[in-house]
């Protein structure tokens, strides 16, 4: 419950007391997206300290939003409860509303390549990639510091997609060089991948099959349709401004 609370019997006030503590909804979103272990969840909320995350998870467990269990191997897993599951379509509707109606002057410091790549990783459609081989795709964000600009997605049929921030020493099939704002805009649906490629915000070099099918295997955010609807009716439907990414929900999966 919020530290002070609202001291009202109103059900909306009571719901706010449970859900308002900072990071609560984002932690739930990360778990709804499939993360169950502490370090997995933390990768989806990189701005949250481990100490605060531990505290918040304990509070959420006490409120009946999540459960904590230990596997036979000793790993701790956090999972949402049926009570929290009732919130999922409501929170998604919040995101769709924000995507359609809220703008923010988002500059580079408001974007996070690590978080973007973590969410992109889980949406990769492995079935749309060339089968019977390992597919290595390197993403490069030239404007970022040298130790933050390169990421590798490694995908193989029947295996989880791996995300590496250090060189895995595999031959790269496709190089994707992008402005961070352009990739964020395209992935969240404020513009299209094709529009960003055509204008030079995203460049593809390498395997022609991977290049030609990027819109099939790089599945975008679940909020992308709402972003596309918001862009309808503009003079130029492909010029969605990356700087109009809604700050609060810019990286939800």
Secondary structure, DSSP 8 states (H G I E B T S, - for coil): --SS------HHHHHHHHH-STTHHHHHHHHHTT--SHHHHHHT-TTS-HHHHHHHHHHHHHTTSEEEEE-TTS-EEEEE-HHHHHHHHHHHHHHHHHHHH------GGG--HHHHHHHHHHHB-GGGS-SSS-EEEEEE-TTS-GGGSEEEEEE-TTS--EEESS------SEEEEE-HHHHHHHHHTSS-HHHHHHHTSEEEEE-HHHHHTHHHHB---TTHHHHHHHHTTSSSTT---GGG--STTTT--
